[in-house]
Amino acid sequence: MGLNTQLMSLSEWREKRFVGKPPSTSTVHRWIKNGDLPAKRIGGMWFVIISEEQNTTGDSLVDAVLQA
C-alpha cells in the first residue's frame, strides 16, 4: 500500500456503498476472504482499501483483463 492509499472502516463502507439494507458483515467478510473486496486488517478491525475497490467492476474476469 502506498502513501495515497485510502482506507474506510468496514461498517462505514457498508453504509455508504449500499442504499437500503447493506449486506451482512459475514457476507462482506466472505468477499474479503475470496479476494472480491480489497481490504486490510489493522488490529482487530477491517478496512476497505478504497483506492483499489473503486478500480474494480465486481466481475473477476473483467477485473483480471483490466489489471493486465
PEPE-V329659 format. One record per residue. RES is the residue in three letters. PHI is phi as a letter, one per 30 degrees, with the letter a starting at -180 (999 if undefined). PSI is psi in degrees with one decimal (* if undefined). BURIAL is 1 if it has 9 or more other C-alpha atoms within 8 Angstrom, else 0. Layout:
# PEPE-V329659
res,phi,psi,burial
RES,PHI,PSI,BURIAL
RES,PHI,PSI,BURIAL
This chain:
# PEPE-V329659
res,phi,psi,burial
MET,999,133.8,0
GLY,c,-175.3,0
LEU,d,-25.1,0
ASN,c,10.8,0
THR,d,128.6,1
GLN,c,129.0,0
LEU,c,146.6,1
MET,b,136.1,1
SER,e,150.0,1
LEU,e,-42.5,1
SER,d,-40.6,0
GLU,d,-40.9,0
TRP,d,-43.5,1
ARG,d,-42.1,1
GLU,d,-40.5,1
LYS,d,-30.2,0
ARG,d,-28.0,0
PHE,b,133.6,1
VAL,d,137.9,0
GLY,i,-133.9,0
LYS,d,117.5,0
PRO,d,162.4,1
PRO,d,156.6,0
SER,d,158.8,0
THR,d,-38.4,0
SER,d,-35.5,0
THR,d,-44.8,0
VAL,d,-38.7,1
HIS,d,-36.1,0
ARG,d,-41.1,0
TRP,e,-41.5,1
ILE,d,-48.5,1
LYS,e,-39.0,0
ASN,d,-6.7,0
GLY,i,10.0,0
ASP,d,-20.6,1
LEU,b,117.3,1
PRO,d,121.8,1
ALA,b,162.8,1
LYS,b,137.6,0
ARG,c,125.5,0
ILE,b,115.8,0
GLY,i,-126.5,0
GLY,c,8.1,0
MET,c,146.6,0
TRP,c,141.7,1
PHE,b,132.9,1
VAL,d,135.1,1
ILE,d,94.1,1
ILE,e,-42.7,1
SER,d,-30.9,1
GLU,d,-37.6,0
GLU,d,-36.0,1
GLN,d,-17.1,0
ASN,c,18.8,0
THR,c,155.0,0
THR,c,-17.0,0
GLY,j,-8.1,0
ASP,c,113.5,0
SER,d,-36.2,0
LEU,d,-46.1,0
VAL,d,-44.1,0
ASP,d,-38.9,1
ALA,d,-40.6,0
VAL,d,-43.0,0
LEU,d,-30.4,0
GLN,d,-15.1,0
ALA,d,*,0
